[in-house]
Amino acid sequence: MPARNSLERWWGELDEFTRHRVLRLRPADLLPPDLAADLLRHGVHVTRLRSSATGDDAWAQPEQLLELIGRGGPGP
């Protein structure tokens, strides 16, 4: 699973503060731009959305990230 490997590689490079930011995301939350850009750089597909409130771009959480958050981080 290349996407999962990319996600785990991304996770491994995060500092502790950023890991806690990610784990606090709820399923309905949009990704902050910095996290979306980092995921894209690691080859994880993120879907760009248009925020109706501000007209700015926003990013949906990829399914693999939702699974990772649900597990509290990568598995053993």
trRosetta pair geometry for C-beta under 8 A, 3 or more apart (Angstrom, degrees):
i j d omega theta_ij theta_ji phi_ij phi_ji
1 4 3.9 34 113 20 122 116
1 5 6.4 156 93 -16 68 84
2 5 5.6 -57 -147 38 35 112
2 6 6.2 36 155 -21 68 105
2 43 7.2 -71 153 133 104 133
3 6 5.6 -53 -149 36 32 113
3 7 6.3 33 152 -20 65 106
3 43 7.5 -139 -112 123 55 91
3 44 6.0 95 -157 -121 82 71
3 45 7.0 -47 -120 13 122 91
3 62 7.6 -134 -180 157 126 145
3 64 5.5 -165 135 -40 110 156
4 7 5.6 -53 -147 36 33 112
4 8 6.3 30 155 -16 66 106
4 64 5.8 -154 -92 -143 66 132
5 8 5.8 -56 -145 39 30 108
5 9 6.2 33 154 -21 65 106
6 9 5.7 -54 -147 36 30 112
6 10 6.3 34 152 -20 64 105
6 42 4.8 141 -180 143 93 92
6 43 4.2 -116 -125 76 147 101
6 44 5.0 -179 115 -59 121 80
7 10 5.6 -51 -150 35 32 114
7 11 6.3 34 151 -21 65 105
7 39 7.6 8 -108 -136 74 95
7 42 7.4 124 -83 117 31 132
7 44 5.3 87 -76 -94 78 134
7 62 7.8 -136 -90 84 126 132
7 64 4.9 -144 -48 133 160 129
7 65 6.6 -153 -138 -74 129 68
7 68 6.2 -149 155 -49 130 145
7 74 8.0 157 116 -85 93 105
8 11 5.4 -48 -144 35 35 115
8 12 6.3 40 154 -23 64 104
8 74 5.0 79 -122 -104 97 143
9 12 5.7 -53 -151 33 30 115
9 13 6.8 23 153 -14 61 107
9 42 5.9 179 87 -158 105 121
10 13 6.1 -68 -158 37 30 106
10 14 7.0 41 148 -38 65 100
10 38 6.2 120 -152 142 113 99
10 39 6.0 31 -134 -107 164 58
10 42 4.1 -140 -72 19 105 176
10 44 6.4 -48 -21 -14 150 133
11 14 5.8 -46 -157 9 37 117
11 19 7.3 73 -159 -109 79 98
11 22 7.9 -131 -115 84 86 168
11 68 6.8 -145 -76 -167 141 146
11 73 6.8 137 -173 -154 139 79
11 74 5.6 154 91 -31 157 114
12 74 7.9 -10 -56 2 83 149
13 42 8.0 -171 29 -86 135 132
14 18 4.3 -127 -166 89 104 118
14 19 4.9 132 115 -59 129 80
14 22 7.1 -36 -150 -8 167 136
15 18 5.2 89 55 13 73 102
15 19 7.2 -132 98 -8 36 90
16 19 5.6 -53 -148 34 33 115
16 20 6.6 32 155 -18 65 103
17 20 6.0 -59 -157 35 30 109
17 21 6.7 34 146 -21 64 103
18 21 5.3 -46 -150 31 40 117
18 22 6.5 40 152 -20 67 101
18 35 7.7 161 -166 -93 106 96
19 22 5.7 -54 -152 35 33 111
19 23 6.3 27 154 -16 66 108
19 73 7.2 17 -165 -99 117 112
20 23 5.7 -55 -142 40 33 109
20 24 6.4 34 157 -22 65 107
21 24 6.0 -63 -155 34 28 110
21 25 7.5 45 147 -39 60 91
21 32 7.6 -41 162 13 129 139
21 35 7.5 -151 115 -68 122 130
22 25 5.9 -36 -167 0 40 115
22 35 6.8 149 -91 -129 93 139
22 65 7.5 -109 -166 -166 111 107
22 68 7.9 -23 150 109 125 117
22 69 6.6 -136 149 -92 83 100
23 69 5.9 163 -125 -137 49 81
23 72 6.6 39 -133 -141 122 55
23 73 7.2 -29 -85 -56 118 81
25 29 4.7 -135 -160 66 82 140
25 31 7.5 1 -125 -99 149 61
25 61 6.6 140 148 -86 142 143
25 65 7.9 -6 80 147 148 114
25 69 6.0 -87 68 -114 97 153
26 29 4.8 110 53 -20 72 105
27 61 7.2 -125 -149 54 46 142
27 66 5.8 54 -119 -134 86 116
27 69 8.0 -178 -75 83 66 139
29 61 6.9 57 80 -34 76 126
30 49 7.0 -111 -123 50 124 128
30 51 7.6 -63 -35 -88 176 102
30 58 4.3 -21 -174 175 152 118
30 59 6.1 122 -177 62 90 47
30 60 6.6 -61 -125 -91 73 39
30 61 7.5 -163 -139 -32 29 80
31 35 4.9 -125 -174 85 102 112
31 36 4.4 123 111 -61 130 94
31 39 7.4 -55 -163 7 159 139
31 46 6.4 -58 29 -152 156 140
31 58 7.5 143 52 177 64 71
31 59 4.1 -41 53 85 111 106
31 60 7.1 25 -3 100 100 8
31 61 5.6 136 -53 -80 98 67
31 65 7.9 29 -85 108 121 169
32 35 4.9 83 61 11 84 104
32 36 7.0 -156 90 -8 40 90
33 36 5.6 -58 -144 38 33 112
33 37 6.2 32 159 -20 68 106
33 57 7.6 87 -101 91 105 98
33 59 7.3 126 -101 1 47 117
34 37 5.8 -53 -147 36 30 111
34 38 6.5 31 154 -18 63 106
35 38 5.7 -53 -147 37 33 112
35 39 6.3 34 154 -19 66 105
35 59 7.9 -156 86 73 87 135
36 39 5.8 -55 -149 36 30 111
36 40 6.4 32 153 -19 64 107
36 46 4.9 -155 -146 111 89 166
36 48 8.0 96 -178 -91 144 76
36 59 3.8 118 -105 25 141 165
37 40 5.7 -54 -148 36 31 113
37 41 6.4 34 153 -21 64 105
38 41 5.7 -54 -150 34 32 113
38 42 6.6 19 155 -9 64 109
39 42 5.9 -67 -152 44 32 104
39 44 4.1 -71 -179 70 91 118
39 46 5.3 88 94 -39 132 123
39 62 7.0 178 176 2 148 126
39 65 7.3 -41 -111 -66 143 133
40 43 7.8 64 -177 -58 31 14
40 44 6.9 -89 -72 63 29 68
40 45 7.9 54 -107 -116 68 27
40 46 6.0 -80 -62 22 88 110
44 62 5.8 -141 165 17 105 161
44 64 6.8 -121 -145 64 115 132
44 65 7.4 89 169 -49 145 105
45 62 6.1 121 82 -105 67 133
46 59 4.7 17 155 -171 125 123
46 60 6.8 172 -172 64 77 61
46 61 7.7 -39 -132 -128 97 21
46 62 5.6 -97 -96 -44 63 102
47 59 6.7 141 75 -156 46 67
47 60 4.4 -5 64 40 104 113
47 62 7.5 135 -3 -84 84 72
48 57 5.5 -28 -165 -162 107 113
48 58 7.5 133 -161 73 58 37
48 59 5.8 -39 -103 -97 52 76
49 57 7.2 131 72 -163 44 60
49 58 4.8 -34 72 73 96 88
49 59 6.7 164 17 -97 85 20
49 60 5.8 86 -26 -38 121 91
50 55 6.9 -15 -179 -153 98 41
50 56 7.7 166 -156 89 59 25
50 57 6.5 -48 -104 -104 54 51
50 58 7.2 110 -147 23 7 86
51 54 4.8 11 103 45 129 87
51 55 6.5 -44 76 13 83 12
51 56 5.0 6 33 60 125 71
51 57 7.1 102 -5 165 91 2
51 58 4.5 92 -58 -22 96 122
52 55 7.8 29 -147 -68 19 48
61 65 4.9 -119 -176 82 95 125
61 66 5.5 110 123 -57 123 89
61 69 7.9 -23 -176 -4 147 140
62 65 4.9 94 61 4 78 103
62 66 7.3 -143 98 -5 42 86
63 66 5.6 -54 -151 34 36 113
63 67 6.5 36 152 -19 67 103
64 67 5.6 -53 -152 36 34 113
64 68 6.4 37 150 -21 66 105
65 68 5.4 -51 -146 36 35 113
65 69 6.3 36 154 -19 67 104
66 69 5.8 -53 -147 37 30 111
66 70 6.3 35 152 -22 63 107
67 70 5.5 -54 -149 35 31 115
67 71 6.6 21 155 -11 64 107
68 71 6.0 -63 -152 41 30 104
68 73 6.6 7 179 -140 86 19
68 74 6.4 -18 -137 -71 103 57
69 72 7.5 40 -177 -73 33 26
71 74 7.4 47 97 -122 132 10
71 75 6.1 -61 172 -63 152 82
